[in-house]
Amino acid sequence: MSEPSTVQAVEGLFSQTPEGPRLLGSRCANCRTPYFPRSETCHNPECERSDMQDDSFGPAGRLISIALQNYPPPPPTIASDPYVTYGVGLVDLPEGLRVIGRLLADDPEQVPVGGNVALVIAPLGHDAEGREVLSWQWKPI
Ligand SMILES: [Zn+2]
């Protein structure tokens, strides 16, 4: 039996690197402003010369807010079947970004706001072709 194939929920937003999972973004080399996802130009109104370069972020972050997704989100969002409520976390990264992602926790109501989280690449569920759909998620640590 072959391994189930996997697909990224959105290509080019994250990668499993030799150092671990990372979000793929960019940073302005002139003013050091970070962006996720990548940006073609710097949006800092005080920056006088956009000079965008690829950068990557994570894996450490701090959870600053949680929302509970109590009903299945509409397609194309992938949800488990049968549906199980999950948490959506707002996470501050030390690189200067604030990134939303699904919380990888059995009981999101027990996850402490203010606690540390780690970036992980994990399945959201399966697509119509039966492939495992992967995305970045935040795991409480
Ligand atoms: Zn800039």
Residues whose N, C-alpha, C, O or C-beta is under 5 A from the ligand:
A	BS01	ZN	C28 N30 C31 C42 N44 C47 R49 S50
